[in-house]
Structures are given as C-alpha cells and as structure tokens.
C-alpha cells in the first residue's frame, strides 16, 4: 500500500471517528467527498432531479444517523453509495404513478434550451441507462460511482462474477445504444 493511500485511509478513519463523536464539520468533510457520486446514483436510479434530491437528502440523514454502525470495512464513499441506492428505491416506491411522466415532459422541454446538444446527449444517456435491466443498471452505477466489483457485489448481495458479468453487459449495451442514438 502506497503512502498516499495509507494517509487517505488514516485521514478518513480520523474523520469518521470525529464524526461519531458528534463533530459535524468532520461529517461535512466526509459528506463532501461522497455527495456528488451519491447524487449521480440517486439521479440515475430515480430518473429525475427532484426525486434524486429527495433520495440524496434521505441518504445524508441516514449516513449521519447510522454512522455508529459504519464498520469501516469499505471506504465511507462506498458505504454512502449503498445507502443512496436504498434511498433511491424508497423514493421510487413512494412516487405517485404519474410523477415519472411529468419529469419526462420537463426534460423534453429542456432540449429547446441553448445547451441543446449537451442536454440531448444527457437525455440519450438516461434513455440508454433506463433501457438496461435494473440489476445491470444498479451495478454499473455503483461501479461508476467508485465502488470496486467486490463492494458492488456486497452491496447488491450477489456473487462477484455476477457483478462482473452485469457490468460488462451493461457497458456493451450502453455503447451500442449510444452509438445507435
């Protein structure tokens, strides 16, 4: 293990210890490293910004509340991404049936914006992700968020080789879907 990696792990461990003692600034620093990838997982699983923000807020609250139970067997960020996945599923279960349609219409209206090309590429990516089987999409998003294959397998409760297969297939389908789009 390199010195830089060892220092990062020790820094994270000391921040976790301080946050467990109630140090909100230590938790804020930990959260700042995990917030963006957690939002990405929430956004791609829920399919819209409003639900993603709800899931992200639930994630942050759950991470703070459950910090004493964090074992430190994986990086804090990996733990947060697993919480984000669960929070996203909870938001989806609470969603009214027509909520997804409103988000799709709002997204289509955004395409007329001056940033049309960027938005269109993002919309294409979202459609390609939505076309993946849920298990493949979740595995890919967790992996893209920084989890190792092993951490994704633990988070999803499936064998390591299954995760590798899902991610490989998801990446292939995304390449094909984006090339055709």
VOGU-3710 file (C-alpha; in Angstrom, 3 decimals, decimal comma):
1> xxxxxxxxxx> 0,000/0,000/0,000  1,444/3,358/-1,006  1,988/6,126/1,499  -0,642/8,339/-0,119  -3,288/5,613/0,065  -2,379/4,861/3,681  -2,619/8,595/4,541  -6,035/8,884/2,832  -7,344/5,869/4,753  -5,984/7,249/8,035
11> xxxxxxxxxx> -7,480/10,680/7,289  -10,854/9,111/6,560  -10,666/6,977/9,698  -9,916/10,012/11,859  -12,775/11,957/10,235  -15,156/9,038/10,854  -14,029/8,821/14,485  -14,549/12,560/14,960  -17,958/12,462/13,263  -19,007/9,585/15,525
21> xxxxxxxxxx> -18,187/11,837/18,479  -20,634/14,389/17,060  -18,200/16,584/15,109  -20,464/17,952/12,375  -17,576/19,550/10,465  -15,856/16,147/10,219  -19,058/14,648/8,878  -19,426/17,576/6,464  -15,959/16,852/5,098  -16,751/13,147/4,694
31> xxxxxxxxxx> -20,068/14,014/3,066  -18,413/16,462/0,661  -16,351/13,581/-0,766  -19,387/11,330/-1,205  -22,171/13,763/-2,124  -21,568/14,078/-5,863  -21,275/10,345/-6,637  -24,256/9,683/-4,340  -26,318/12,226/-6,262  -25,311/10,506/-9,511
41> xxxxxxxxxx> -26,575/7,162/-8,231  -29,792/8,760/-6,946  -30,383/10,646/-10,190  -29,867/7,711/-12,483  -31,950/5,348/-10,368  -34,869/7,713/-9,770  -34,790/9,262/-13,233  -35,343/12,896/-12,266  -33,718/15,673/-10,276  -36,496/16,238/-7,740
51> xxxxxxxxxx> -36,639/12,594/-6,672  -32,842/12,394/-6,747  -32,600/15,350/-4,371  -35,122/13,704/-2,045  -33,125/10,475/-2,116  -29,881/12,373/-1,571  -31,323/14,123/1,479  -32,503/10,757/2,832  -29,011/9,382/2,144  -27,280/12,160/4,046
61> xxxxxxxxxx> -29,615/11,805/7,007  -29,244/8,007/7,058  -25,439/8,251/6,835  -25,336/10,637/9,816  -27,848/8,620/11,842  -26,175/5,263/11,091  -22,559/6,409/11,370  -22,045/4,470/14,625  -22,839/1,282/12,671  -20,309/2,031/9,899
71> xxxxxxxxxx> -17,738/-0,742/10,237  -15,052/0,801/8,031  -14,577/-2,399/6,007  -15,048/-0,341/2,866  -14,433/3,343/2,157  -17,002/5,766/3,553  -17,973/6,724/-0,006  -18,783/3,099/-0,877  -20,985/2,845/2,201  -22,777/6,073/1,251
81> xxxxxxxxxx> -23,396/4,827/-2,308  -25,061/1,707/-0,929  -27,264/3,936/1,244  -28,023/6,118/-1,816  -29,149/3,053/-3,738  -31,540/2,059/-0,963  -32,811/5,626/-0,521  -33,482/5,860/-4,258  -35,536/2,685/-4,170  -37,532/4,079/-1,238
91> xxxxxxxxxx> -38,265/7,291/-3,139  -39,355/5,291/-6,178  -41,730/3,211/-4,025  -43,265/6,415/-2,588  -43,592/8,059/-6,019  -47,062/8,734/-7,363  -47,700/6,797/-10,575  -47,745/9,881/-12,838  -44,594/11,503/-11,406  -42,269/9,954/-13,968
101> xxxxxxxxxx> -44,284/11,328/-16,891  -44,073/14,878/-15,584  -40,272/14,562/-15,314  -40,036/13,237/-18,884  -42,078/16,148/-20,241  -39,913/18,630/-18,306  -36,768/17,007/-19,694  -38,080/17,224/-23,251  -38,770/20,949/-22,739  -35,155/21,425/-21,674
111> xxxxxxxxxx> -33,927/20,188/-25,054  -35,060/23,504/-26,590  -32,565/25,318/-24,313  -29,361/26,858/-25,764  -27,412/23,893/-24,422  -29,453/21,584/-26,622  -26,592/19,304/-27,659  -25,381/18,688/-24,114  -28,872/18,123/-22,831  -29,682/15,826/-25,743
121> xxxxxxxxxx> -26,558/13,736/-25,006  -27,566/13,507/-21,357  -31,107/12,543/-22,356  -29,678/9,858/-24,664  -27,550/8,528/-21,822  -30,537/8,486/-19,464  -32,637/6,621/-22,036  -29,830/4,123/-22,631  -29,453/3,595/-18,871  -33,220/3,216/-18,486
131> xxxxxxxxxx> -33,135/0,502/-21,151  -30,813/-1,663/-19,075  -32,154/-4,317/-16,728  -32,421/-2,793/-13,245  -29,769/-5,094/-11,775  -27,283/-4,230/-14,521  -28,006/-0,503/-14,223  -27,521/-0,516/-10,440  -24,295/-2,491/-10,663  -22,951/-0,165/-13,354
141> xxxxxxxxxx> -23,900/2,996/-11,451  -22,349/1,789/-8,209  -19,183/0,764/-10,048  -19,055/4,056/-11,956  -19,549/5,833/-8,636  -16,271/4,414/-7,389  -17,112/1,089/-5,791  -14,954/-1,910/-6,583  -16,518/-5,009/-8,097  -16,292/-6,635/-4,661
151> xxxxxxxxxx> -18,074/-3,712/-2,984  -20,806/-3,743/-5,623  -21,284/-7,474/-5,069  -21,617/-6,933/-1,315  -23,988/-4,016/-1,786  -26,255/-5,947/-4,148  -25,898/-9,267/-2,333  -24,828/-11,211/-5,414  -21,692/-13,175/-6,349  -18,667/-11,267/-7,627
161> xxxxxxxxxx> -18,723/-12,927/-11,059  -22,370/-11,964/-11,473  -21,465/-8,319/-10,882  -18,618/-8,527/-13,399  -20,972/-10,021/-15,983  -23,696/-7,437/-15,344  -21,280/-4,513/-15,641  -19,685/-5,933/-18,784  -23,080/-6,432/-20,420  -24,341/-3,019/-19,290
171> xxxxxxxxxx> -21,302/-1,255/-20,722  -21,736/-3,095/-24,017  -25,425/-2,217/-24,247  -24,707/1,406/-23,406  -22,040/1,613/-26,138  -24,444/0,093/-28,648  -27,389/2,218/-27,519  -25,426/5,461/-27,617  -23,873/4,639/-31,000  -27,327/3,963/-32,479
181> x> -28,893/7,029/-30,841
//
